[in-house]
Amino acid sequence: MPFTRRSVLKGLAAGALAVPGFSRRLLGATAMKPRPESPALVVIHLNGGPAGFFNSAGSFLAKRDFGVTHDNIRALGGGLVVDAASFGSLPDAALAHMAAINFQHGMYKHELARAALYQAGDRSHLLLLAQAFQNPAPIRCAVVNSLGLPVGVDANPPAEDGARLERVLDLRTIGVYDAPSGSAPGVGLAQLAPIYGVAPNAGTIADTRTSFLAAELLLRAGSNVVFTQPLYAGRPDRQLDTHRDPSGAQAREIMATIMAPLRTFVGRALAMENRNVVVVLVGEFSRTIVESDHEPGGTATVIGKYVKTGTAGPQTPDGAPPKGSPAPAGLWSYVASALKLADPPFAANPNPELILS
């Protein structure tokens, strides 16, 4: 029989069956090993506190509070019912892996509620998560765009094992790295700007579209944690502080300003190869019925490939998270589980039933 490449490989494969470990040592050279999956967290802060109908619409259906009707909601399964025009319009991959996670902090003022959500004393929850990643990135914890952190949150908390908050204000400062995280080399500003409707020569990150573009660039550069406030409608310091909005019309109008680039970003983030990207949409609290006032707790929307669609418990009809909801650290503990962090920095996840193995 002539010695051809095919005959040699067939002979090697046959011999490997009789020699333990042979195929791994020799034939493994012709088979690509899957790259290890790398986690990443994107926190989208909805400043002022979104009304609960966005991710707990079923709670308000009976009395049609916040303008909720059978025609403007979408049931996703697991008891999760969302506003159809906003969260219900996200890509199918997100709808199949979305959960509503409650938290209670007891604070009514914006600044105090934000501090309770993102800090424990002087320690940053974002940095505690960032330092738990096994593959530190060039920018481990990025704070994106001109809005920065919301008022009340410490902009310079102590570093955690070398991880510190880093402001990212210009698209051109975000490098493209061949990171071991599985980020795609060679995909940079020139390729991504048109996808988000951003001019190719854009620089300053100071609106909704450049904020989401920056978030994707940072993910592709291997960043561990990305924080951004993408809402540029309403008041600069509390966009969703929608008092006297019993119909939810004002809240819907403001949220609509980010939905197109948000859909683009979430779909692309979840599709990244070898990445486990978890997206958290959260504000400092929810809104009460009927005045749309401050509720001393809230419900975050968490999206990720290991998130099981469902709810940790629907909000009460008056807009509050359910009784017994954990402190904000419980939210971040759930997020750590969704990220599959090997050494999570928080106590046990209070909602393990909403995590896929």
Helices and strands as residue ranges (DSSP letters): H 5-18, H 22-25, G 27-30, E 38-45, H 53-56, G 57-60, G 65-67, E 73-77, E 80-83, G 87-89, H 92-95, E 98-104, H 110-118, E 119-120, E 123-124, H 125-130, E 141-144, E 165-168, G 171-173, H 189-192, G 193-196, H 208-220, E 225-228, H 249-270, E 275-282, E 297-303, E 310-311, H 328-339, G 352-354
